[in-house]
Amino acid sequence: MTMCTRLSLALRFCTVGLVFGLAGCSSEPTGQAPDQLLAQVTESLFSSGNREASEVRDISELTRAAIADVTIPLILFELPDQGVATTLKVWYQDGAFIYWRSADGGSLILDDGVIFATRGIGWDLMAAETRQTAALVRQGRGAEYSRSYRHLDGLNQMIVRDMTCRFQRAGSETIVVLERRHAVTRFEESCQDGTLAFTNLYWAGSDGFLWKSRQWIGEKLGSATIQRLIR
């Protein structure tokens, strides 16, 4: 898949809202309106005794018991610099791209766990190059390469940052994700462009599955932490 194709996926989310506000778009991969599609997902999630979304949105009370009845994939998304934390459930999937949505309507697009884009959280990441990073996580090997990040400026003009990145293995660890322990390998992705530098962290299981990550979104939002609560 080319970068242009990947960018078109992100642009299907055609509006940028304020702090987890999201307006609907006119085109979706399934041909359904977003509200119709979300209604189907919500009905599936909360049928058969599953808990209401509001019961797992208070992060201070989030426990494994609180999501015991939830049977579809669920992640915890945090922006430490902004004091934001919320759970997101799968909205729909398009190949390797999984679209996640919060109860407030904020959206996150992950490419095998690597952040491709955000919508509705303010100062959104419009699109990032993800394929090589995702492949390296799965393969568990190091490399040097370029990644691009796209944001909108105050005039709604696209700003592209081309980063030079180095991906490397940083050792084996055991992490705890909401009371569950996972044996993982930690990978570090160090990126810079001459004026900016940041490091993304990825904690992957032996099969390359990302249980946790810390990934840069933009200068305004900083880095997000993502934990996979339910696989």
Contacts in CASP RR format, 6 or more apart in sequence:
PFRMAT RR
TARGET T0000
AUTHOR 0000-0000-0000
METHOD contacts of the structure
MODEL  1
MTMCTRLSLALRFCTVGLVFGLAGCSSEPTGQAPDQLLAQVTESLFSSGN
REASEVRDISELTRAAIADVTIPLILFELPDQGVATTLKVWYQDGAFIYW
RSADGGSLILDDGVIFATRGIGWDLMAAETRQTAALVRQGRGAEYSRSYR
HLDGLNQMIVRDMTCRFQRAGSETIVVLERRHAVTRFEESCQDGTLAFTN
LYWAGSDGFLWKSRQWIGEKLGSATIQRLIR
1 131 0 8 1.000
3 129 0 8 1.000
3 148 0 8 1.000
6 97 0 8 1.000
6 111 0 8 1.000
6 116 0 8 1.000
6 127 0 8 1.000
6 129 0 8 1.000
6 130 0 8 1.000
6 131 0 8 1.000
7 126 0 8 1.000
7 127 0 8 1.000
7 150 0 8 1.000
9 94 0 8 1.000
9 97 0 8 1.000
9 109 0 8 1.000
9 116 0 8 1.000
9 117 0 8 1.000
10 109 0 8 1.000
10 116 0 8 1.000
10 117 0 8 1.000
10 126 0 8 1.000
10 127 0 8 1.000
11 126 0 8 1.000
11 127 0 8 1.000
12 25 0 8 1.000
12 27 0 8 1.000
12 28 0 8 1.000
12 29 0 8 1.000
13 22 0 8 1.000
13 25 0 8 1.000
13 107 0 8 1.000
13 109 0 8 1.000
13 117 0 8 1.000
13 119 0 8 1.000
14 23 0 8 1.000
14 24 0 8 1.000
14 25 0 8 1.000
14 26 0 8 1.000
15 22 0 8 1.000
15 23 0 8 1.000
15 24 0 8 1.000
15 25 0 8 1.000
15 119 0 8 1.000
15 120 0 8 1.000
16 119 0 8 1.000
16 120 0 8 1.000
16 122 0 8 1.000
16 124 0 8 1.000
16 152 0 8 1.000
17 23 0 8 1.000
17 119 0 8 1.000
17 120 0 8 1.000
17 121 0 8 1.000
17 122 0 8 1.000
17 124 0 8 1.000
18 120 0 8 1.000
18 122 0 8 1.000
19 84 0 8 1.000
19 120 0 8 1.000
19 121 0 8 1.000
19 122 0 8 1.000
20 86 0 8 1.000
20 102 0 8 1.000
20 104 0 8 1.000
20 105 0 8 1.000
20 106 0 8 1.000
20 120 0 8 1.000
20 121 0 8 1.000
21 104 0 8 1.000
21 105 0 8 1.000
21 106 0 8 1.000
21 120 0 8 1.000
22 101 0 8 1.000
22 105 0 8 1.000
22 106 0 8 1.000
22 107 0 8 1.000
22 119 0 8 1.000
22 120 0 8 1.000
24 33 0 8 1.000
24 34 0 8 1.000
24 35 0 8 1.000
25 34 0 8 1.000
28 34 0 8 1.000
28 37 0 8 1.000
28 92 0 8 1.000
29 92 0 8 1.000
29 94 0 8 1.000
30 37 0 8 1.000
30 92 0 8 1.000
32 40 0 8 1.000
37 91 0 8 1.000
37 92 0 8 1.000
38 91 0 8 1.000
38 101 0 8 1.000
41 89 0 8 1.000
41 90 0 8 1.000
41 91 0 8 1.000
41 92 0 8 1.000
41 101 0 8 1.000
42 53 0 8 1.000
44 72 0 8 1.000
45 53 0 8 1.000
45 70 0 8 1.000
45 71 0 8 1.000
45 72 0 8 1.000
45 89 0 8 1.000
46 52 0 8 1.000
46 53 0 8 1.000
48 71 0 8 1.000
49 69 0 8 1.000
50 69 0 8 1.000
50 70 0 8 1.000
50 71 0 8 1.000
51 66 0 8 1.000
51 67 0 8 1.000
51 69 0 8 1.000
51 70 0 8 1.000
53 87 0 8 1.000
53 89 0 8 1.000
53 103 0 8 1.000
54 103 0 8 1.000
55 66 0 8 1.000
56 62 0 8 1.000
56 66 0 8 1.000
56 67 0 8 1.000
56 70 0 8 1.000
56 74 0 8 1.000
56 87 0 8 1.000
57 86 0 8 1.000
57 87 0 8 1.000
57 103 0 8 1.000
59 76 0 8 1.000
59 78 0 8 1.000
59 85 0 8 1.000
59 86 0 8 1.000
59 87 0 8 1.000
62 76 0 8 1.000
62 87 0 8 1.000
62 178 0 8 1.000
63 178 0 8 1.000
63 179 0 8 1.000
64 178 0 8 1.000
64 179 0 8 1.000
64 180 0 8 1.000
67 74 0 8 1.000
67 87 0 8 1.000
67 178 0 8 1.000
67 229 0 8 1.000
67 230 0 8 1.000
70 89 0 8 1.000
70 230 0 8 1.000
71 230 0 8 1.000
72 89 0 8 1.000
72 90 0 8 1.000
72 230 0 8 1.000
73 89 0 8 1.000
73 90 0 8 1.000
73 98 0 8 1.000
73 228 0 8 1.000
73 230 0 8 1.000
73 231 0 8 1.000
74 87 0 8 1.000
74 88 0 8 1.000
74 89 0 8 1.000
74 228 0 8 1.000
74 229 0 8 1.000
74 230 0 8 1.000
75 87 0 8 1.000
75 88 0 8 1.000
75 100 0 8 1.000
75 108 0 8 1.000
75 226 0 8 1.000
75 227 0 8 1.000
75 228 0 8 1.000
75 229 0 8 1.000
76 85 0 8 1.000
76 86 0 8 1.000
76 87 0 8 1.000
76 178 0 8 1.000
76 225 0 8 1.000
76 226 0 8 1.000
76 227 0 8 1.000
76 229 0 8 1.000
77 85 0 8 1.000
77 86 0 8 1.000
77 87 0 8 1.000
77 88 0 8 1.000
77 100 0 8 1.000
77 102 0 8 1.000
77 108 0 8 1.000
77 224 0 8 1.000
77 225 0 8 1.000
77 226 0 8 1.000
78 84 0 8 1.000
78 85 0 8 1.000
78 224 0 8 1.000
78 225 0 8 1.000
78 226 0 8 1.000
79 85 0 8 1.000
79 121 0 8 1.000
79 217 0 8 1.000
79 221 0 8 1.000
79 222 0 8 1.000
79 224 0 8 1.000
80 223 0 8 1.000
80 225 0 8 1.000
81 221 0 8 1.000
81 222 0 8 1.000
81 223 0 8 1.000
82 221 0 8 1.000
82 222 0 8 1.000
84 121 0 8 1.000
86 102 0 8 1.000
86 103 0 8 1.000
86 104 0 8 1.000
87 102 0 8 1.000
87 103 0 8 1.000
87 229 0 8 1.000
88 100 0 8 1.000
88 101 0 8 1.000
88 102 0 8 1.000
88 106 0 8 1.000
88 108 0 8 1.000
89 100 0 8 1.000
89 101 0 8 1.000
90 98 0 8 1.000
90 99 0 8 1.000
90 100 0 8 1.000
91 99 0 8 1.000
91 100 0 8 1.000
91 101 0 8 1.000
91 107 0 8 1.000
92 99 0 8 1.000
93 99 0 8 1.000
96 111 0 8 1.000
96 112 0 8 1.000
96 134 0 8 1.000
97 109 0 8 1.000
97 110 0 8 1.000
97 111 0 8 1.000
97 116 0 8 1.000
98 109 0 8 1.000
98 110 0 8 1.000
98 113 0 8 1.000
99 107 0 8 1.000
99 108 0 8 1.000
99 109 0 8 1.000
100 107 0 8 1.000
100 108 0 8 1.000
100 109 0 8 1.000
100 110 0 8 1.000
101 107 0 8 1.000
101 108 0 8 1.000
105 120 0 8 1.000
106 118 0 8 1.000
106 119 0 8 1.000
106 120 0 8 1.000
106 121 0 8 1.000
107 118 0 8 1.000
107 119 0 8 1.000
107 120 0 8 1.000
108 115 0 8 1.000
108 117 0 8 1.000
108 118 0 8 1.000
108 119 0 8 1.000
108 226 0 8 1.000
109 115 0 8 1.000
109 116 0 8 1.000
109 117 0 8 1.000
109 118 0 8 1.000
109 119 0 8 1.000
110 116 0 8 1.000
110 226 0 8 1.000
111 130 0 8 1.000
111 131 0 8 1.000
111 134 0 8 1.000
112 130 0 8 1.000
112 134 0 8 1.000
112 137 0 8 1.000
112 138 0 8 1.000
112 210 0 8 1.000
113 134 0 8 1.000
113 137 0 8 1.000
113 210 0 8 1.000
113 213 0 8 1.000
113 226 0 8 1.000
114 128 0 8 1.000
114 130 0 8 1.000
114 133 0 8 1.000
114 134 0 8 1.000
114 137 0 8 1.000
114 202 0 8 1.000
114 210 0 8 1.000
114 213 0 8 1.000
114 215 0 8 1.000
115 125 0 8 1.000
115 128 0 8 1.000
115 130 0 8 1.000
115 215 0 8 1.000
115 217 0 8 1.000
115 224 0 8 1.000
115 226 0 8 1.000
116 127 0 8 1.000
116 128 0 8 1.000
116 130 0 8 1.000
117 124 0 8 1.000
117 125 0 8 1.000
117 126 0 8 1.000
117 127 0 8 1.000
117 128 0 8 1.000
118 124 0 8 1.000
118 125 0 8 1.000
118 217 0 8 1.000
121 221 0 8 1.000
122 220 0 8 1.000
122 221 0 8 1.000
123 151 0 8 1.000
123 218 0 8 1.000
123 220 0 8 1.000
123 221 0 8 1.000
124 151 0 8 1.000
124 152 0 8 1.000
125 149 0 8 1.000
125 150 0 8 1.000
125 151 0 8 1.000
125 217 0 8 1.000
125 218 0 8 1.000
125 221 0 8 1.000
126 150 0 8 1.000
126 151 0 8 1.000
126 152 0 8 1.000
126 158 0 8 1.000
127 149 0 8 1.000
127 150 0 8 1.000
128 147 0 8 1.000
128 148 0 8 1.000
128 149 0 8 1.000
128 150 0 8 1.000
129 146 0 8 1.000
129 147 0 8 1.000
129 148 0 8 1.000
129 149 0 8 1.000
132 143 0 8 1.000
132 145 0 8 1.000
132 147 0 8 1.000
133 147 0 8 1.000
133 165 0 8 1.000
133 167 0 8 1.000
133 189 0 8 1.000
133 200 0 8 1.000
136 142 0 8 1.000
136 143 0 8 1.000
136 167 0 8 1.000
136 187 0 8 1.000
137 187 0 8 1.000
137 202 0 8 1.000
137 204 0 8 1.000
137 208 0 8 1.000
137 210 0 8 1.000
138 204 0 8 1.000
138 208 0 8 1.000
140 169 0 8 1.000
140 185 0 8 1.000
140 187 0 8 1.000
140 204 0 8 1.000
140 208 0 8 1.000
141 169 0 8 1.000
142 166 0 8 1.000
142 167 0 8 1.000
142 168 0 8 1.000
142 169 0 8 1.000
143 166 0 8 1.000
143 167 0 8 1.000
144 164 0 8 1.000
144 165 0 8 1.000
144 166 0 8 1.000
144 167 0 8 1.000
145 164 0 8 1.000
145 165 0 8 1.000
145 167 0 8 1.000
146 162 0 8 1.000
146 163 0 8 1.000
146 164 0 8 1.000
146 165 0 8 1.000
147 162 0 8 1.000
147 163 0 8 1.000
147 165 0 8 1.000
147 191 0 8 1.000
148 160 0 8 1.000
148 161 0 8 1.000
148 162 0 8 1.000
148 163 0 8 1.000
149 160 0 8 1.000
149 161 0 8 1.000
149 163 0 8 1.000
149 216 0 8 1.000
149 218 0 8 1.000
150 158 0 8 1.000
150 159 0 8 1.000
150 160 0 8 1.000
150 161 0 8 1.000
151 158 0 8 1.000
151 159 0 8 1.000
151 161 0 8 1.000
151 218 0 8 1.000
152 158 0 8 1.000
152 159 0 8 1.000
153 159 0 8 1.000
161 193 0 8 1.000
161 196 0 8 1.000
162 193 0 8 1.000
163 191 0 8 1.000
163 192 0 8 1.000
163 193 0 8 1.000
163 196 0 8 1.000
164 191 0 8 1.000
164 192 0 8 1.000
164 193 0 8 1.000
165 189 0 8 1.000
165 190 0 8 1.000
165 191 0 8 1.000
166 189 0 8 1.000
166 190 0 8 1.000
166 191 0 8 1.000
167 187 0 8 1.000
167 188 0 8 1.000
167 189 0 8 1.000
168 187 0 8 1.000
168 188 0 8 1.000
168 190 0 8 1.000
169 185 0 8 1.000
169 186 0 8 1.000
169 187 0 8 1.000
170 185 0 8 1.000
170 186 0 8 1.000
170 187 0 8 1.000
170 188 0 8 1.000
170 201 0 8 1.000
171 185 0 8 1.000
171 186 0 8 1.000
172 183 0 8 1.000
172 184 0 8 1.000
172 185 0 8 1.000
172 186 0 8 1.000
173 183 0 8 1.000
173 184 0 8 1.000
173 185 0 8 1.000
173 186 0 8 1.000
173 203 0 8 1.000
174 181 0 8 1.000
174 182 0 8 1.000
174 183 0 8 1.000
174 184 0 8 1.000
175 181 0 8 1.000
175 182 0 8 1.000
175 184 0 8 1.000
175 203 0 8 1.000
175 211 0 8 1.000
175 212 0 8 1.000
176 182 0 8 1.000
177 211 0 8 1.000
177 212 0 8 1.000
177 227 0 8 1.000
177 228 0 8 1.000
177 229 0 8 1.000
178 227 0 8 1.000
178 229 0 8 1.000
182 203 0 8 1.000
182 205 0 8 1.000
182 211 0 8 1.000
183 205 0 8 1.000
183 206 0 8 1.000
184 203 0 8 1.000
184 204 0 8 1.000
184 205 0 8 1.000
184 211 0 8 1.000
184 212 0 8 1.000
185 203 0 8 1.000
185 204 0 8 1.000
185 205 0 8 1.000
185 206 0 8 1.000
186 201 0 8 1.000
186 202 0 8 1.000
186 203 0 8 1.000
187 201 0 8 1.000
187 202 0 8 1.000
187 203 0 8 1.000
187 204 0 8 1.000
188 199 0 8 1.000
188 200 0 8 1.000
188 201 0 8 1.000
188 202 0 8 1.000
189 199 0 8 1.000
189 200 0 8 1.000
189 201 0 8 1.000
189 202 0 8 1.000
190 197 0 8 1.000
190 198 0 8 1.000
190 199 0 8 1.000
191 197 0 8 1.000
191 198 0 8 1.000
191 199 0 8 1.000
191 200 0 8 1.000
191 216 0 8 1.000
192 198 0 8 1.000
196 219 0 8 1.000
198 216 0 8 1.000
198 223 0 8 1.000
200 213 0 8 1.000
200 214 0 8 1.000
200 215 0 8 1.000
200 216 0 8 1.000
200 223 0 8 1.000
201 213 0 8 1.000
201 214 0 8 1.000
201 215 0 8 1.000
202 210 0 8 1.000
202 212 0 8 1.000
202 213 0 8 1.000
203 210 0 8 1.000
203 211 0 8 1.000
203 212 0 8 1.000
203 213 0 8 1.000
204 210 0 8 1.000
204 211 0 8 1.000
205 211 0 8 1.000
209 228 0 8 1.000
209 231 0 8 1.000
210 226 0 8 1.000
210 228 0 8 1.000
211 227 0 8 1.000
211 228 0 8 1.000
212 225 0 8 1.000
212 226 0 8 1.000
212 227 0 8 1.000
212 228 0 8 1.000
213 225 0 8 1.000
213 226 0 8 1.000
214 223 0 8 1.000
214 224 0 8 1.000
214 225 0 8 1.000
214 226 0 8 1.000
215 223 0 8 1.000
215 224 0 8 1.000
215 226 0 8 1.000
216 222 0 8 1.000
216 223 0 8 1.000
217 223 0 8 1.000
217 224 0 8 1.000
END
